[in-house]
Structures are given as structure tokens and as C-alpha cells.
């Protein structure tokens, strides 16, 4: 394995407590409401944090704008995308605009062979290690000598980051830049509540995302899909969604696999029932797929 040099960038280095994290750059309280919305698919929050992270990259790693080496932003997922896919897409767009006519950076799919049902934010480090060890990760194309910008939302334990770094180094990556919306200092990271507190600061129920959905400012994430399928009120939420989104939820859920669906029997039944109801209500001549 070639050990690629690492560069770390964080838009919001955090200290303080799980209930009141403080941005060390500004001394102000971190916007946990926007962070929570971003994690669950709110487009304005994704765009805002993605732009901040891109700007931090340009400031801290200015050579990214001038390099002629290929730049990839690897994101691991099976079918339903995580929030960091959308973050990486925003970062990629901002970097490409700043890089001008140079070869565009691009988001690179790292294939996961399964999706488990655990909530990482509420799991111990031991359970996270066990879960990560049970999932296969593979690159879908060569990355030798390229620059990888590993975008993620928060670093608490760093376990998921290490899996990605090891995979990239095993495949001959030339340089790795880790780029986080937020990182936790040692004291904050030691609080087992911190990640769950950030994730649920604003979105405590799936219904908290309905305003984003109804404004057309929502993208489906694997985190939200899990919450939707696990929620006893999934049918009510789905009834308030546009048909296109209902069908996207179903396509993502089914593509994730039978083992995944088996973990959410009630939610899967509600999703399929709503999807079928929409299909029956749509005139045959204007159905799509």
C-alpha cells in the first residue's frame, strides 16, 4: 500500500457541548438547525454548507485550483445517496468554476455492497467498527496518482474516514484531502450524544421535512429513507409528498435490496401501497416507467 499524504480541512471546527457546540472560527454557536436539515436532504442547507466547505478548501488548499492532476470526490453508497453525495456535488461545482478551463473535478461513486439498519450517530465505536467491517467497498474505476477530496458532514470518531482512506491508498491514490463541514475537538468528540444531537437538532420527526418537500427543495438521502421506513406515520408523510418523490423513495428502497426492505416491513408496505395508489390514479397515457 502506498501511503498518500493527507491534508485536513474543516469549515466549522467545533468545541463546546453536544447541546451547544461552538464554532472555533467565529466563537459563535454552530447552526445546528441548518446542519440537521442538511443531513436529511434540505437543498438550501446542503448548498450553503457545501459552498462554505468549498471556500474553506480554496483558502486552505489553494493549489487545488492550479493542479493539472485529476481530482475526484469519492462518495460511498449503494443506491440511495447519502447527504455527503450532495455536499460533494456542490463542492465540485464551486471548485470547477474556480478552476476555469482545467480538467473538471468530479464526484466518484464508491460502491457499497450493502446497507445496514444501525444509526451510526446512536451507535458505539465498537458497533460502528463491526458494521463497517461487514460492508464491502470497491472503487468503480482507477484512481492511481489522482487527488481525492473526501467530503463528509462531520468527524467525530473518524472511523468511516479511515475506511475510505485505506481504500484509496490501497488503489494508489496520489493525494488525499479530507474535507468536513464540521469536526469535533477531543472533548466534544468524547460526548456520545454529540452526533445524534447534531442530526436531530431540527429534524426530530420525518414530518419536520415536509416544508422542504412541499417547496421542492428536498433530495432523498439514505438517512431519511431509513427514518421514513421506520416511522409508524410513514403513510401520512407519503400522502403529502409529490408522486415523483414517492416513486423515487420506492425505487431507492427496492434497489437497496431485499435484506434492507426486510428490516422495515411496515414502512415498506406503506411505501408500496402509496406508490401503487399513485400509479392507479395516473392516466395510463402519462405514466412514466
C-alpha positions as a printed NumPy array, in Angstrom:
array([[  0.   ,   0.   ,   0.   ],
       [  1.252,   3.47 ,  -0.888],
       [  0.652,   5.927,   1.948],
       [ -0.681,   9.088,   0.329],
       [ -0.098,  12.409,   2.109],
       [ -3.143,  13.72 ,   3.981],
       [ -4.481,  17.269,   4.248],
       [ -7.382,  18.066,   6.614],
       [ -9.896,  20.883,   6.054],
       [-12.913,  21.784,   8.203],
       [-15.366,  24.592,   7.549],
       [-16.54 ,  24.535,  11.19 ],
       [-14.15 ,  23.158,  13.845],
       [-16.365,  22.652,  16.893],
       [-15.899,  22.729,  20.651],
       [-18.369,  23.203,  23.497],
       [-21.087,  20.691,  24.329],
       [-23.443,  18.445,  22.374],
       [-26.336,  20.762,  23.212],
       [-24.382,  23.942,  22.419],
       [-21.477,  23.358,  20.017],
       [-19.332,  26.415,  19.364],
       [-17.579,  27.209,  16.089],
       [-13.936,  27.836,  16.991],
       [-13.503,  30.004,  13.885],
       [-16.095,  32.534,  14.992],
       [-16.708,  31.901,  18.691],
       [-20.42 ,  31.717,  17.857],
       [-22.85 ,  28.852,  18.345],
       [-22.857,  26.477,  15.382],
       [-26.059,  26.47 ,  13.277],
       [-27.281,  23.052,  14.343],
       [-30.732,  23.59 ,  12.812],
       [-29.284,  24.048,   9.323],
       [-26.936,  21.112,   9.875],
       [-29.836,  18.851,  10.889],
       [-31.834,  19.898,   7.824],
       [-28.795,  19.305,   5.593],
       [-28.379,  15.758,   6.902],
       [-31.955,  14.938,   5.957],
       [-31.996,  16.414,   2.447],
       [-32.864,  20.131,   2.65 ],
       [-31.399,  21.646,  -0.515],
       [-30.704,  25.227,   0.705],
       [-28.835,  23.851,   3.733],
       [-26.839,  21.462,   1.549],
       [-25.988,  24.269,  -0.837],
       [-24.98 ,  26.603,   1.988],
       [-22.699,  24.162,   3.774],
       [-21.284,  22.838,   0.503],
       [-20.346,  26.349,  -0.596],
       [-18.742,  27.097,   2.789],
       [-16.726,  23.889,   2.568],
       [-15.589,  24.644,  -0.981],
       [-14.484,  28.102,   0.11 ],
       [-12.54 ,  26.58 ,   3.017],
       [-10.81 ,  24.236,   0.565],
       [ -9.844,  27.112,  -1.72 ],
       [ -8.459,  29.073,   1.248],
       [ -6.604,  26.194,   2.94 ],
       [ -5.52 ,  24.208,  -0.128],
       [ -5.121,  26.836,  -2.867],
       [ -3.035,  24.531,  -5.059],
       [ -6.253,  22.644,  -5.873],
       [ -7.092,  25.489,  -8.264],
       [ -3.855,  25.202, -10.214],
       [ -3.073,  21.497, -10.286],
       [ -3.296,  19.632, -13.561],
       [ -3.755,  16.273, -11.848],
       [ -7.244,  14.708, -11.917],
       [ -9.41 ,  15.48 ,  -8.887],
       [-12.084,  13.056,  -7.667],
       [-14.529,  13.368,  -4.785],
       [-15.261,   9.768,  -3.722],
       [-18.593,   9.034,  -2.012],
       [-19.618,   5.576,  -0.8  ],
       [-23.191,   4.4  ,  -1.311],
       [-25.198,   1.507,  -2.707],
       [-28.263,   3.129,  -4.331],
       [-29.878,   5.779,  -2.127],
       [-27.349,   8.571,  -1.8  ],
       [-26.071,   9.996,   1.496],
       [-26.126,  13.708,   2.277],
       [-22.389,  13.863,   1.611],
       [-23.029,  12.978,  -2.058],
       [-24.994,  16.201,  -2.458],
       [-22.425,  18.134,  -0.429],
       [-19.654,  16.764,  -2.646],
       [-21.607,  17.78 ,  -5.742],
       [-21.845,  21.394,  -4.519],
       [-18.138,  21.426,  -3.597],
       [-17.311,  20.017,  -7.019],
       [-19.325,  22.697,  -8.832],
       [-17.715,  25.542,  -6.865],
       [-14.202,  24.168,  -7.401],
       [-14.764,  23.679, -11.108],
       [-15.967,  27.234, -11.516],
       [-12.849,  28.466,  -9.71 ],
       [-10.547,  26.156, -11.706],
       [-11.69 ,  27.615, -15.003],
       [-10.621,  25.634, -18.067],
       [ -8.705,  22.932, -16.185],
       [ -9.942,  19.327, -16.25 ],
       [-13.108,  19.292, -14.134],
       [-13.173,  17.643, -10.732],
       [-15.906,  15.022, -10.441],
       [-17.81 ,  13.033,  -7.854],
       [-16.757,   9.377,  -7.897],
       [-19.079,   6.565,  -6.815],
       [-17.518,   4.141,  -4.328],
       [-19.749,   1.087,  -4.346],
       [-21.042,  -0.335,  -1.044],
       [-22.31 ,  -3.894,  -1.236],
       [-24.942,  -3.483,   1.497],
       [-26.724,  -1.034,   3.766],
       [-27.346,  -1.901,   7.392],
       [-30.069,  -0.679,   9.692],
       [-27.992,   0.793,  12.502],
       [-27.972,   4.518,  13.216],
       [-24.278,   5.425,  13.338],
       [-24.993,   8.534,  15.391],
       [-26.53 ,   6.425,  18.151],
       [-24.028,   3.539,  17.966],
       [-20.891,   2.862,  19.969],
       [-17.46 ,   2.926,  18.349],
       [-17.335,  -0.868,  18.702],
       [-20.654,  -1.292,  16.875],
       [-19.521,   1.128,  14.157],
       [-16.316,  -0.844,  13.613],
       [-18.267,  -4.094,  13.422],
       [-20.758,  -2.639,  10.962],
       [-18.107,  -1.108,   8.715],
       [-16.208,  -4.4  ,   8.708],
       [-19.338,  -6.182,   7.447],
       [-19.686,  -3.937,   4.369],
       [-17.648,  -4.309,   1.197],
       [-16.371,  -1.14 ,  -0.506],
       [-14.904,  -1.   ,  -4.005],
       [-13.869,   1.654,  -6.47 ],
       [-15.617,   1.516,  -9.823],
       [-12.657,   2.961, -11.749],
       [ -8.9  ,   3.564, -11.317],
       [ -7.694,   6.458,  -9.145],
       [ -3.909,   5.946,  -9.291],
       [ -1.993,   9.214,  -8.813],
       [ -5.204,  11.283,  -8.679],
       [ -6.122,  13.764,  -5.921],
       [ -9.065,  12.659,  -3.779],
       [-11.158,  15.134,  -1.798],
       [-13.072,  13.055,   0.748],
       [-16.139,  15.143,   1.651],
       [-18.187,  14.329,   4.732],
       [-20.527,  16.124,   7.087],
       [-18.884,  15.583,  10.48 ],
       [-15.856,  13.909,  12.003],
       [-16.399,  12.501,  15.479],
       [-14.633,   9.122,  15.653],
       [-13.05 ,   9.195,  12.182],
       [-13.823,   5.502,  11.591],
       [-15.664,   5.943,   8.282],
       [-12.923,   8.285,   7.074],
       [-10.276,   5.659,   7.767],
       [-12.133,   3.056,   5.694],
       [-12.188,   5.439,   2.723],
       [ -8.557,   6.494,   3.189],
       [ -7.411,   2.86 ,   3.347],
       [ -9.367,   2.008,   0.187],
       [ -7.894,   4.948,  -1.724],
       [ -4.354,   4.227,  -0.566],
       [ -4.714,   0.559,  -1.493],
       [ -5.581,   1.714,  -5.018],
       [ -2.602,   4.048,  -5.453],
       [ -4.179,   7.447,  -4.857],
       [ -1.642,  10.262,  -5.118],
       [ -3.006,  12.757,  -2.54 ],
       [ -5.92 ,  12.807,  -0.107],
       [ -7.676,  15.891,   1.228],
       [-10.338,  15.261,   3.879],
       [-12.997,  17.979,   3.901],
       [-15.61 ,  18.216,   6.648],
       [-18.487,  20.573,   7.259],
       [-17.737,  20.16 ,  10.981],
       [-15.121,  18.47 ,  13.154],
       [-15.274,  17.911,  16.911],
       [-12.411,  18.633,  19.255],
       [-11.331,  15.91 ,  21.687],
       [-13.653,  16.991,  24.472],
       [-16.72 ,  17.263,  22.25 ],
       [-15.958,  14.009,  20.423],
       [-15.863,  12.199,  23.774],
       [-19.545,  13.011,  24.344],
       [-21.532,  10.037,  22.948],
       [-24.545,  12.289,  22.357],
       [-22.891,  14.77 ,  20.031],
       [-23.6  ,  13.263,  16.618],
       [-27.205,  12.401,  17.418],
       [-27.695,  15.89 ,  18.869],
       [-26.43 ,  17.487,  15.667],
       [-28.517,  15.227,  13.431],
       [-31.754,  15.794,  15.339],
       [-31.38 ,  19.421,  16.382],
       [-34.118,  20.472,  13.952],
       [-35.402,  17.257,  12.386],
       [-36.921,  15.256,  15.21 ],
       [-39.626,  13.696,  13.049],
       [-39.965,  12.874,   9.367],
       [-42.765,  15.469,   9.263],
       [-40.215,  18.2  ,  10.006],
       [-39.026,  17.754,   6.408],
       [-42.432,  18.362,   4.829],
       [-41.833,  22.125,   4.355],
       [-38.697,  21.358,   2.316],
       [-40.571,  18.707,   0.333],
       [-43.502,  20.979,  -0.399],
       [-41.217,  23.837,  -1.524],
       [-39.496,  21.439,  -3.924],
       [-36.231,  21.896,  -2.002],
       [-35.637,  18.317,  -0.89 ],
       [-33.417,  15.498,  -2.11 ],
       [-33.856,  11.925,  -0.816],
       [-30.99 ,  10.633,   1.342],
       [-30.351,   7.168,   2.747],
       [-30.615,   8.595,   6.27 ],
       [-34.072,   9.976,   5.567],
       [-35.168,   6.804,   3.763],
       [-34.284,   4.737,   6.842],
       [-36.177,   7.122,   9.107],
       [-39.169,   7.13 ,   6.77 ],
       [-39.431,   3.358,   6.59 ],
       [-39.009,   3.001,  10.357],
       [-41.658,   5.593,  11.21 ],
       [-45.199,   4.417,  12.091],
       [-46.533,   7.621,  10.457],
       [-44.84 ,   6.92 ,   7.115],
       [-48.185,   6.613,   5.297],
       [-49.272,  10.111,   6.375],
       [-45.957,  11.617,   5.281],
       [-46.025,   9.872,   1.911],
       [-49.58 ,  11.033,   1.271],
       [-48.304,  14.628,   1.441],
       [-45.439,  14.043,  -1.   ],
       [-45.475,  14.612,  -4.765],
       [-45.801,  11.46 ,  -6.846],
       [-42.302,  11.732,  -8.292],
       [-40.782,  11.68 ,  -4.8  ],
       [-42.903,   8.728,  -3.68 ],
       [-41.711,   6.747,  -6.691],
       [-38.098,   7.78 ,  -6.016],
       [-38.36 ,   6.553,  -2.422],
       [-39.688,   3.226,  -3.681],
       [-37.041,   2.877,  -6.385],
       [-34.242,   3.631,  -3.903],
       [-35.65 ,   1.255,  -1.3  ],
       [-36.117,  -1.628,  -3.723],
       [-32.714,  -1.114,  -5.325],
       [-31.09 ,  -1.25 ,  -1.893],
       [-32.192,  -4.858,  -1.694],
       [-34.475,  -7.422,  -0.106],
       [-32.411,  -7.671,   3.082],
       [-32.742,  -3.934,   3.588],
       [-36.507,  -3.977,   2.992],
       [-36.958,  -6.916,   5.366],
       [-35.81 ,  -4.696,   8.207],
       [-38.75 ,  -2.321,   7.643],
       [-41.833,  -4.438,   6.899],
       [-44.456,  -1.878,   7.956],
       [-42.739,   1.049,   6.259],
       [-42.153,  -0.929,   3.087],
       [-45.816,  -1.906,   2.969],
       [-46.872,   1.747,   3.403],
       [-44.475,   2.894,   0.692],
       [-45.59 ,   0.257,  -1.797],
       [-49.262,   0.935,  -1.069],
       [-48.866,   4.679,  -1.661],
       [-46.801,   4.088,  -4.793],
       [-49.432,   1.73 ,  -6.224],
       [-52.209,   4.179,  -5.35 ],
       [-50.406,   6.93 ,  -7.262],
       [-49.846,   4.689, -10.269],
       [-53.518,   3.734, -10.385],
       [-54.517,   7.384, -10.129],
       [-52.234,   8.402, -13.009],
       [-53.759,   8.258, -16.51 ],
       [-52.195,   5.424, -18.486],
       [-51.029,   7.746, -21.204],
       [-48.871,   9.894, -18.935],
       [-47.247,   7.264, -16.72 ],
       [-43.507,   7.295, -16.555],
       [-41.95 ,   3.842, -16.196]])
